[in-house]
């Protein structure tokens, strides 16, 4: 996927994610302060605006760097900072590549996951976005013929599994055992993004 396709795909996927803001707000309200809907809405709009101003011919890494900066600046929340940092780490991983192919996308995803884990002091099992992100990347790596579909299925199953987990990070951790039975909003947001990317990529390839 070259830069113009990447920007179109991201723009459409973020429009889809923004449409899920109410769902994410409600999930976050059950576990935290309910600000994830605002973070997603403001972040998605900021990224879409910033990408629309990029000059023709920029490299995919610049797209990710621009997206990360815009998302982080759009809202003073922990999630905004984590996502922004993850996208900047992904941009560094991509380097001077002229296009984003499957292998590069997986490397970008791994870099983003590592950034979130390090900055958020979290790991798989802590009931965070990582509980969907990491399994989805593993599934994509194991399914070269249909990586995105496999990643979505893995993320969907992982999101359901977060219901059985106790929240170990952030405001949600204050609930302790009471966080069990509730679906993690960050993992859900990642799933909705993947679903948006799937819809968008089909439109780009038509």
Beta strands, then each sheet from edge to edge (+ up, - down):
end
